[in-house]
C-alpha cells in the first residue's frame, strides 16, 4: 500500500500541477539529513543529498508517468536529462500545495521529508509517516535495474501472454497463485489488497499452486486482476490507513471490497478466513474460492 490504483491516482493529480514547472529548490527534513549522517539511507536513496540536489534543482519537469507502483518524473535542462523515481512504500504520499502548512492531514504535514519548490508557486512535497518509501534522482533507469524487470502494464495487450509465460516458468509453477500475482515481474502493480479481491472474484483459493490451475482458471485470475485494478483507478484507490491523493482526498474503492479486511464475505455472506502467504495477511472465502 499504495498499490497501482493509488499511485495512478496520485500521478493524475500531480501531473497537471507540476508539468512544465522548474524545480527551484529542494529541501530535506531533519530525519533525512540525520539518516545520511549516520549511514542510513532515509527516503533519499542511491546518492548523497548534495548529488540529489545537483540532479534536480533548476531542472524543468518534462513528463510524469507511472510504471507498476512507481512514479517517474522526467526532468531536463539545457545540458541533460534526469529522472526522479518515487516508490511510496507503506505510507508515502505526494502533495501539491502552495506551502507545507496547506497540507490539512496532520500526520502527513508532520512527517514531510522532501520539498520541491517550483517556479509556479507550488511545492511538490513528499511525506512518509513510516519512512519505508524512497526517492532517487537517476541519470538513467539502468542505475536501478530492478525497474527494468517489471512486467508490462496489465492493461496492454501483451500483458496476458507475458503473465502466462512467467507463471509457468520454473520459478513460479510450484508456488501459490497469490505469490505469482504479487510479483511485479509477473503482473505490474498488483499488491495484497487487489490480489485478495481478484482471487475472490476468480473463485480461486490463494493457496493453490499455479501448476494445479487449469488454463481457464489462470486466465480468470489475470482478467480479474486487471478488472479490480481498473476499478480501483476508477474509484480513486483504496483509502485504508494513511492513503490520500495529492489533493488530500481519500479514494472510495475500500467501500467496494468484498474480502480484504472483512470478517464476512461480500459475495456469499460466509465467514472470511485468513492465512499468511508470502508474508502477507491473506483474506479468502472457503465457500466462494476453490
C-alpha positions in Angstrom: 0.0 0.0 0.0 -0.2 2.2 -2.0 -0.8 -0.1 -4.9 -1.2 0.6 -8.7 -4.6 2.3 -8.4 -3.4 4.6 -5.6 -0.2 5.5 -7.4 -2.1 6.1 -10.7 -4.5 8.4 -8.8 -1.6 10.4 -7.3 0.1 10.7 -10.7 -3.1 12.0 -12.3 -3.5 14.7 -9.6 0.1 15.9 -9.6 0.8 15.9 -13.4 -1.2 19.0 -14.4 0.1 20.9 -11.4 3.8 20.3 -11.9 4.2 19.6 -15.6 6.4 22.3 -17.2 7.4 23.8 -13.9 11.1 24.2 -12.9 12.4 22.9 -9.6 14.0 25.9 -7.9 15.0 24.4 -4.6 15.0 21.1 -2.8 14.7 20.9 1.0 15.2 17.8 3.2 13.8 17.1 6.6 16.0 16.5 9.6 15.1 12.8 9.5 16.5 12.6 6.0 19.7 14.6 6.9 20.3 12.6 10.1 19.8 9.3 8.3 22.5 10.2 5.8 24.9 11.4 8.5 24.7 8.0 10.3 25.0 6.0 7.2 21.3 5.0 7.0 19.5 6.0 3.8 16.2 7.5 4.8 13.8 8.3 1.9 16.6 9.7 -0.4 18.5 6.7 -1.6 21.3 5.9 -4.0 23.0 9.3 -3.9 24.2 11.9 -1.3 21.8 14.7 -0.6 24.2 17.1 -2.4 24.1 15.0 -5.5 20.3 14.6 -5.3 20.0 18.4 -5.3 22.5 18.7 -8.1 20.5 16.3 -10.2 17.1 18.0 -9.6 17.5 21.8 -8.8 16.9 24.1 -11.8 15.6 21.2 -13.9 12.2 21.6 -15.7 9.6 18.8 -15.3 9.2 17.4 -18.8 6.9 14.4 -18.1 5.3 12.3 -15.4 4.4 8.7 -15.8 3.7 5.5 -13.7 5.1 2.0 -14.0 3.7 -0.6 -11.7 3.8 1.1 -8.2 6.5 3.7 -9.2 6.1 7.3 -10.3 8.8 8.6 -12.7 9.3 12.3 -13.2 11.5 13.1 -16.2 13.3 16.4 -15.8 15.6 18.4 -18.1 17.8 21.4 -18.5 19.8 22.7 -21.4 22.6 20.2 -20.8 21.0 16.9 -20.0 18.0 14.9 -18.6 17.5 13.2 -15.3 14.7 11.0 -13.7 13.2 11.3 -10.3 11.9 7.9 -9.2 9.5 7.5 -6.4 8.2 4.5 -4.6 5.7 5.2 -1.7 6.5 2.1 0.4 3.7 1.7 3.0 2.7 5.3 3.8 4.4 7.6 1.3 2.5 10.4 -0.4 2.9 13.5 -2.6 1.1 16.7 -2.0 1.0 19.7 -4.4 0.3 22.8 -2.3 1.4 26.4 -2.0 3.1 25.7 1.3 3.6 22.9 3.8 1.0 24.5 6.1 -1.6 23.9 3.4 -1.4 20.1 4.0 -4.6 19.5 6.0 -3.8 16.0 7.2 -1.8 16.4 10.4 0.2 13.1 10.2 1.3 13.9 6.6 2.1 17.5 7.4 4.2 16.5 10.4 6.1 13.7 8.5 7.3 15.6 5.5 10.7 14.6 4.1 11.4 16.3 0.8 10.1 19.6 -0.6 10.5 20.5 -4.2 9.8 24.3 -4.6 8.5 25.0 -8.1 8.6 28.2 -10.1 4.8 28.2 -10.5 4.1 29.0 -6.8 3.5 25.4 -5.8 5.5 22.9 -3.8 5.7 19.2 -4.5 6.0 17.7 -1.0 6.9 14.1 -0.3 5.6 12.8 3.1 6.0 9.4 4.7 4.8 8.5 8.1 6.7 5.2 8.4 9.6 6.2 6.1 9.6 2.9 4.0 9.3 4.8 0.7 12.1 6.2 -1.4 13.1 8.9 -3.8 16.0 8.5 -6.3 17.5 11.0 -8.7 18.8 8.9 -11.6 20.9 9.7 -14.6 19.0 6.8 -16.4 16.9 3.9 -15.4 19.8 1.4 -15.7 21.0 2.8 -12.3 18.1 1.0 -10.8 17.9 -2.2 -12.8 15.0 -3.8 -10.9 12.5 -1.4 -12.6 13.6 -2.8 -16.0 12.3 -6.2 -15.0 8.8 -5.0 -14.3 6.1 -6.8 -16.3 4.1 -4.9 -19.0 1.3 -2.8 -17.6 -1.6 -5.2 -17.0 -3.9 -3.2 -19.3 -1.8 -3.6 -22.5 -2.4 -6.4 -25.0 0.9 -8.3 -24.4 0.5 -8.5 -20.6 -1.6 -11.7 -20.6 0.9 -13.8 -22.7 3.8 -12.4 -20.6 2.0 -13.4 -17.4 1.3 -16.9 -18.7 4.9 -17.3 -19.7 6.1 -16.2 -16.3 3.8 -18.1 -14.0 4.5 -21.4 -15.9 8.3 -20.9 -15.5 10.4 -23.0 -13.1 10.5 -20.0 -10.7 6.7 -19.9 -10.2 5.0 -23.1 -11.4 5.1 -24.7 -7.9 4.3 -21.6 -5.9 0.8 -20.5 -4.7 -1.0 -18.3 -7.3 -1.0 -15.4 -4.9 2.7 -15.4 -4.8 2.8 -15.2 -8.6 0.4 -12.2 -9.0 2.1 -10.3 -6.2 5.4 -10.4 -8.1 5.8 -7.3 -10.3 7.8 -9.3 -12.8 4.6 -11.3 -13.4 1.9 -8.6 -13.2 2.8 -5.0 -12.7 1.3 -3.2 -9.7 -0.9 -5.9 -8.0 -0.5 -5.7 -4.3 -2.0 -7.5 -1.4 -5.4 -5.8 -1.3 -6.2 -6.2 -5.0 -4.7 -9.7 -5.1 -7.2 -10.8 -2.4 -10.1 -9.2 -4.2 -9.1 -10.6 -7.6 -8.8 -14.1 -6.4 -12.2 -13.9 -4.7 -13.7 -12.8 -8.0 -11.9 -15.5 -9.9 -13.1 -18.1 -7.4 -9.6 -19.4 -6.8 -8.0 -20.1 -3.4 -4.8 -18.1 -2.9 -3.0 -21.2 -1.6 -3.5 -23.2 -4.8 -0.3 -23.8 -6.7 0.0 -22.5 -10.2 0.6 -26.0 -11.6 -2.8 -27.0 -10.1 -4.7 -24.4 -12.0 -6.1 -25.1 -15.5 -5.9 -22.7 -18.4 -9.3 -21.2 -17.7 -8.5 -20.6 -14.1 -5.2 -19.0 -14.9 -6.9 -16.6 -17.4 -9.7 -15.8 -15.0 -7.2 -14.8 -12.3 -5.4 -12.5 -14.8 -8.6 -11.0 -16.0 -9.9 -10.3 -12.5 -6.6 -8.7 -11.5 -7.0 -6.3 -14.5 -10.6 -5.7 -13.6 -10.1 -4.9 -10.0 -7.1 -2.7 -10.7 -9.1 -0.7 -13.2 -12.0 -0.5 -10.8 -9.5 0.8 -8.2 -8.3 3.5 -10.5 -11.9 4.5 -11.4 -12.7 4.9 -7.7 -9.5 6.8 -6.8 -7.8 4.0 -5.0 -8.5 2.3 -1.6 -8.1 4.6 1.4 -7.0 2.3 4.2 -5.0 3.8 7.0 -3.0 6.8 5.7 -3.6 6.9 1.9 -4.7 10.2 0.4 -4.2 11.5 -3.1 -2.1 14.7 -3.8 -5.2 16.8 -3.2 -5.6 15.4 0.3 -8.7 13.4 -0.8 -9.5 9.7 0.0 -10.4 7.1 -2.5 -13.6 5.1 -2.4 -12.5 1.7 -3.6 -12.4 0.4 0.0 -16.2 0.7 0.0 -16.3 -2.0 -2.7 -14.0 -4.5 -1.1 -15.7 -7.9 -0.7 -12.9 -9.8 1.1 -9.9 -7.7 2.2 -10.2 -6.8 5.8 -13.6 -8.3 6.1 -15.0 -10.9 8.6 -17.9 -11.8 6.3 -17.6 -12.5 2.6 -19.3 -9.8 0.5 -20.3 -12.3 -2.2 -21.9 -15.1 -0.1 -22.1 -13.8 3.4 -20.0 -16.7 4.8 -17.1 -16.3 7.2 -13.8 -15.0 5.9 -10.6 -16.9 6.8 -7.0 -15.6 7.0 -3.7 -17.1 6.2 -0.2 -15.6 5.8 1.1 -16.1 2.3 4.4 -14.6 1.1 4.5 -12.7 4.4 1.1 -11.1 3.6 -2.0 -11.5 5.6 -4.4 -13.1 3.1 -8.2 -12.9 3.3 -10.2 -15.6 1.5 -13.6 -17.3 1.4 -13.5 -21.1 1.6 -17.1 -21.2 0.2 -16.5 -18.9 -2.9 -12.9 -20.0 -3.6 -11.8 -23.5 -4.6 
